[in-house]
Amino acid sequence: METAFAKTVRTGEKLAGSVCDIDTAKAAISAAVDEGKEAARRIVRRGMRAAEDLEEDALQEVRRHPRTTIAVTFGVALGAGLLLGWVLARARS
């Protein structure tokens, strides 16, 4: 009878240890997820700032060189239109 009781106590201790291990793992995973979220937020903020800086730089260049901007925009639009027309014409064939 004592042997069965001792085995039951040891099994209970092992289960308690497993629960502690699970709680530790759960806490570690939770911390890692929180760190990942914060890192993602920082990256998004940096990306937003970089996009705003790029927008400001582009606006300055447009203000400095308006004719060149119009010419380049016309050329790109013309090229895109010709390419699209060529692709659609080949698709019909």
Residue, then its C-alpha position, 0 to 999 in steps of 0.5 A: m500500500e505504501t508503495a502505491f501511495a509513493k508512486t502516486v506521490r511521485t506521479g503527482e510531483k512529475l505532473a506538477g513539474s510538467v505544469c511548471d514547465i508548461d507555464t514557463a514555456k507559455a510565458a516565454i512564447s508570450a514574451a517572444v510574441d510581444e517582442g515581435k509585435e513591438a518590432a513590427r510596429r517599429i518597422v512600420r513606423r520607420g517605413m511610414r517616415a521613409a515614405e513621407d521623406l520620399e514624398e517630400d523629396a519628390l515634391q521638391e524635385v517637381r517644384r524645382h523642375p516642372r517641365t522635366t517632370i511633365a516630359v518624363t510623365f508624358g514619356v512614361a505614360l506613352g511607353a506604358g500605353l504602347l506596351l499595353g496596346w502591344v500586349l493586348a494586340r498579341a493576346r488577340s492573335 
